[in-house]
Amino acid sequence: MLESLFAGPWGPLLIFVARLIDVAMATLRMMLSMRGIRWSAPLIGFFEALLWVLAVGSAIRHLDSPLHVIGYAGGFAAGSYVGLWIEARLAVGLATVRIISTHAGVEMADALRGRGYGVTEFSGQGRDGPVEVVYTVSPRRQVPDILREVDSWDPEAFVTLEQAQGIERGWLFQRRRK
């Protein structure tokens, strides 16, 4: 049954879709594992491998068909994009946000605290003189909110974002944000 389905005119599209899903799952599995959500890896990996076997087996059986081979390669490329897109939408994990402002750091820090974020601030010396450094760790989903607040206080602020592997102690999970 499957063989006739993959051998027919819909075969290249089926290979494309199977490969798209399998590569998206692989990308998502790796990204979640790197962010500390390792319990999902075996489950995702099972279905990823199942789809891969179907896709590669069908593509190999039909190597004489350029459309089947293109479906396989196209599914790989599209799956990479879709996996990264899904991971970005899930925004799993923690982000460290470092903001360097030449004039609005104190006000920005107070505004972020008012929105429920834990913030550390200190003075520093930049290339062109004194700066104020504002530092916070938050769930990645909340980074756009932080960046909007930063932009409202200092659109010229220098901002760096980094992945935080984890936190120990502190305020982050002790209370709800407004």
C-alpha positions as a printed NumPy array, in Angstrom:
array([[  0.   ,   0.   ,   0.   ],
       [  2.676,   2.527,   1.034],
       [  4.92 ,   1.506,  -1.842],
       [  2.22 ,   2.232,  -4.433],
       [  1.484,   5.552,  -2.744],
       [  5.15 ,   6.64 ,  -2.811],
       [  5.653,   5.302,  -6.362],
       [  2.747,   7.299,  -7.77 ],
       [  2.545,  10.947,  -8.757],
       [  2.064,  12.007,  -5.128],
       [  5.278,  10.231,  -4.092],
       [  7.614,  13.224,  -4.34 ],
       [  5.2  ,  15.35 ,  -2.326],
       [  4.827,  12.653,   0.332],
       [  8.605,  12.327,   0.587],
       [  8.867,  16.126,   0.845],
       [  6.292,  16.269,   3.659],
       [  7.786,  13.3  ,   5.544],
       [ 11.247,  14.822,   5.321],
       [  9.984,  18.286,   6.288],
       [  8.363,  16.888,   9.434],
       [ 11.285,  14.609,  10.301],
       [ 13.915,  17.359,   9.983],
       [ 11.726,  19.87 ,  11.833],
       [ 11.387,  17.321,  14.641],
       [ 15.155,  16.716,  14.662],
       [ 15.843,  20.447,  14.885],
       [ 13.29 ,  20.877,  17.641],
       [ 14.595,  17.813,  19.532],
       [ 18.15 ,  19.144,  19.508],
       [ 17.162,  22.682,  20.487],
       [ 14.981,  21.461,  23.367],
       [ 17.735,  19.128,  24.557],
       [ 20.262,  21.974,  24.506],
       [ 17.869,  24.091,  26.562],
       [ 17.614,  21.402,  29.245],
       [ 14.303,  19.79 ,  28.245],
       [ 15.764,  16.375,  27.672],
       [ 12.664,  14.285,  28.506],
       [ 11.208,  15.103,  25.084],
       [ 14.181,  13.776,  23.084],
       [ 13.301,  10.059,  23.095],
       [  9.676,  10.624,  22.133],
       [ 10.455,  13.087,  19.364],
       [ 13.377,  10.93 ,  18.222],
       [ 11.154,   7.867,  17.785],
       [  8.764,   9.609,  15.375],
       [ 11.61 ,  11.453,  13.683],
       [ 13.384,   8.154,  12.914],
       [ 10.153,   6.538,  11.737],
       [  9.514,   9.314,   9.217],
       [ 13.146,   9.34 ,   8.139],
       [ 13.066,   5.613,   7.323],
       [  9.931,   6.105,   5.218],
       [ 11.333,   9.119,   3.382],
       [ 14.843,   7.815,   2.715],
       [ 13.59 ,   4.348,   1.77 ],
       [ 11.179,   5.784,  -0.762],
       [ 13.737,   8.212,  -2.166],
       [ 16.301,   5.418,  -2.599],
       [ 13.739,   3.145,  -4.261],
       [ 13.035,   5.907,  -6.77 ],
       [ 16.504,   7.288,  -7.471],
       [ 15.639,   7.201, -11.162],
       [ 13.002,   9.89 , -10.551],
       [ 14.438,  13.411, -10.219],
       [ 11.204,  14.558,  -8.574],
       [ 11.534,  12.015,  -5.764],
       [ 15.13 ,  13.089,  -5.119],
       [ 14.172,  16.78 ,  -5.241],
       [ 11.28 ,  16.062,  -2.857],
       [ 13.753,  14.505,  -0.421],
       [ 16.252,  17.391,  -0.618],
       [ 13.536,  20.046,  -0.573],
       [ 11.94 ,  18.469,   2.481],
       [ 15.279,  18.584,   4.27 ],
       [ 15.737,  22.288,   3.513],
       [ 12.154,  23.209,   4.395],
       [ 12.284,  21.087,   7.564],
       [ 15.321,  22.966,   8.817],
       [ 13.49 ,  26.267,   8.383],
       [ 10.242,  25.012,   9.926],
       [ 12.051,  23.458,  12.928],
       [ 13.821,  26.717,  13.715],
       [ 10.578,  28.667,  13.233],
       [  8.709,  26.388,  15.666],
       [ 11.51 ,  26.579,  18.235],
       [ 11.514,  30.369,  18.05 ],
       [  7.739,  30.452,  18.597],
       [  7.981,  28.101,  21.578],
       [ 10.758,  30.278,  23.057],
       [ 11.706,  27.656,  25.618],
       [ 14.392,  28.437,  28.152],
       [ 15.924,  31.459,  29.764],
       [ 17.574,  34.525,  28.277],
       [ 20.127,  36.852,  29.767],
       [ 19.568,  40.438,  28.629],
       [ 22.358,  42.981,  29.066],
       [ 21.568,  46.597,  28.249],
       [ 24.167,  49.342,  28.065],
       [ 22.74 ,  52.841,  27.989],
       [ 24.477,  56.187,  27.935],
       [ 21.64 ,  58.075,  29.587],
       [ 18.549,  56.1  ,  30.692],
       [ 19.795,  53.042,  32.564],
       [ 18.422,  53.931,  36.005],
       [ 14.985,  54.852,  34.668],
       [ 14.945,  51.79 ,  32.427],
       [ 15.852,  49.519,  35.347],
       [ 13.054,  51.04 ,  37.451],
       [ 10.568,  50.595,  34.604],
       [ 11.571,  46.95 ,  34.151],
       [ 11.238,  46.355,  37.891],
       [  7.803,  47.954,  37.722],
       [  6.868,  45.373,  35.09 ],
       [  7.944,  42.577,  37.441],
       [ 11.468,  41.808,  36.209],
       [ 14.416,  41.323,  38.501],
       [ 17.09 ,  43.783,  37.432],
       [ 20.653,  44.465,  38.451],
       [ 22.167,  47.789,  37.483],
       [ 25.627,  49.234,  37.771],
       [ 27.777,  51.971,  36.312],
       [ 30.471,  51.345,  33.767],
       [ 32.856,  53.04 ,  31.413],
       [ 32.216,  52.773,  27.675],
       [ 34.273,  53.85 ,  24.707],
       [ 32.83 ,  57.359,  24.801],
       [ 32.419,  57.806,  28.545],
       [ 30.21 ,  56.695,  31.414],
       [ 27.421,  54.167,  30.783],
       [ 24.763,  52.461,  32.861],
       [ 24.504,  48.684,  32.596],
       [ 21.182,  46.945,  33.206],
       [ 21.137,  43.175,  33.516],
       [ 18.227,  40.725,  33.789],
       [ 17.432,  37.048,  33.269],
       [ 13.957,  36.1  ,  32.107],
       [ 12.058,  33.408,  30.228],
       [ 12.779,  33.786,  26.486],
       [  9.084,  34.407,  25.806],
       [  9.357,  37.702,  27.679],
       [ 12.362,  39.077,  25.786],
       [ 10.208,  41.013,  23.264],
       [  8.472,  42.776,  26.18 ],
       [ 11.845,  43.701,  27.695],
       [ 13.139,  44.983,  24.35 ],
       [ 10.032,  47.154,  23.857],
       [ 10.577,  48.681,  27.284],
       [ 14.266,  49.287,  26.53 ],
       [ 13.379,  50.873,  23.205],
       [ 10.912,  53.248,  24.849],
       [ 13.646,  54.549,  27.198],
       [ 16.711,  54.435,  24.955],
       [ 16.354,  53.381,  21.31 ],
       [ 20.161,  53.675,  20.976],
       [ 20.965,  51.325,  23.861],
       [ 23.389,  48.505,  23.162],
       [ 21.643,  45.205,  23.967],
       [ 23.049,  41.683,  24.067],
       [ 21.   ,  38.513,  24.439],
       [ 22.415,  35.195,  25.558],
       [ 20.991,  31.815,  26.411],
       [ 21.098,  31.076,  30.123],
       [ 21.591,  27.386,  30.931],
       [ 19.785,  27.745,  34.222],
       [ 19.504,  29.713,  37.399],
       [ 19.938,  28.924,  41.057],
       [ 18.22 ,  30.923,  43.727],
       [ 16.91 ,  34.403,  43.111],
       [ 13.644,  35.974,  42.261],
       [ 12.731,  34.518,  38.841],
       [ 10.254,  31.818,  39.813],
       [  9.131,  33.218,  43.152],
       [  6.372,  35.569,  41.922],
       [  4.204,  36.271,  38.926],
       [  4.802,  39.108,  36.522],
       [  2.195,  41.796,  35.979]])
